[in-house]
Amino acid sequence: MHQRSIFTLSSSSIVRSVSAEAELPAAWRRTMSFSIKHLDYLFITRPVLMPPVWSILLLGHLRAAGLEGHRISIGPVFFLISISIGAVYILNQIYDIESDRINGKLFFLAGGLIPLNNAWLEALLLAAAGVFGAFLWSFQLGILFASGFLFGYLYSAPPFSLKNRHVWGLLCNALGHGSLTFLIGWCVISNLSLRALFFSLPYFLAVAAVYLNTTLPDIQGDQKVNKITLGVKLGIPRAAGLSLFFVLLSLVLAWVFMDRVFVVAAALSFPFFVYAALTKKIKGIILSVKMAVLCLTIAAAIFYPWYFVVLIVGFLGTRIYYRSRFDMAYPTFI
């Protein structure tokens, strides 16, 4: 599904790095470190984009734990959702090769670093492992995981291609990365219920707001490939205003549902959405996305200190990989 990292990556740097590798002599390319090149299959799953999903998963788990009065380790489900969302991200890249090339966003497939058949195989294996593992945990969790992959497939794959349908694209993202992810965390401890569904609504709206703003920098490239996102349909002024409304509504609902952790995180990021809506500038819009993800991530990590370790190791590991593989400084916070 359409997501943007809290980190930034220069499109021109991507193009230069991929082009430089393509221009190397064949013998030189073959001598490139075996282990580094095969890490492409890890980083095509886009772990740098997983913190928003991880954070909502943990906060769903935290909410259920607070109400039920006990905790069950979320470690195995954390791993299962990571490989499952990785499968969805690969699927999205498979069907987004042309628009990604135009927007200069990704290059594992668009730059030919990983064969398309291999990407398909990896996506299917990861999805199958995630869903199967979830069913081993519980039937409810299995259904939620299967539904998540279904949303990912419908979002990317023709003839559905919900990514190209403005309202459906937003709903698919908000349901998959918002409500569904929250409910997966919830179901580790408690049973699925109408109450849990209501409690997921602020997260549904928050993801809708972030998703909407992530479509705005890509309007030009999406128009070229007839990808009609809500950003393309509404234009920057109205889309940024709608995103602000979603954040405000999520904040109100979280207050009503007494989700104090979410209220604090949303309140801290809210001024950045106001700024984005008022200025209508791409830099401000991207900043609102970064701050929303960052605030939610810190909120989750405060209650799950080991999550800080995952984030730090992930950040440093990604930096080392991109420096070793492409001589690039990525990810960055700038």
C-alpha angles and dihedrals in degrees: 000000000000109000137152125207125238082237125073131226124193112240091211090053090054093050093047093048095049092044092049092053092047090053095053117107112267093242090053093050090051091055092057112120111285094215095048094050092049090053084073085083090059097045095046084072085066100228088178087071096050101083093085090054093042092049095051090046090054094045091051088052091047092051093052092045091053093052097041095043097229141070136227118196112265095194098105093045090047088058094044094051090048094058091041095053088044088059090051092050091052090049090052091052092049091058095036100053096118098044091044089053091051094045091044090228107128137015113179090096102011089053094044096242093131122036113244093236091054091051090052092050093049093049093050094046093049093047093048092048092049096049094042092050091049092053089051087057096047141324092245092052091048091054091049092050092047090049090051093054090045090055089050092051095047090047095056111021127082139266086035099037094163087179086074094051111079103214097032091049091055094045092049092053095043092049097042101041097027119033098018094048091048090050092050089056090045094050092056086074108016140026123267111267144162088256090057090050091054091048089054093059097088089054091048090054094043092054090046089054094048093044091051093052092046090060094058100074089051098052096110095048093043091053090054092058095038093249103155105200121171087258090058091045098048103028125226101291097052095036093052089048092051090049090054090051091052091053092048092049092047089052092051093048093047088052091050091048090046094237094157096176092056092044092057094045093047093045091053093051096039096085090057091057089049089052091048092050093047099045097033088205121145093228091055092046092052089047091055090055093048094049094047091053093042095051093048091046094051090046091055094043093054089064095036105041092181086065088068088058091051091050095047094046090046093050095047093043091052091048091052092047096050092043092050097039103038106007088243131139100230138182104029133169093228 
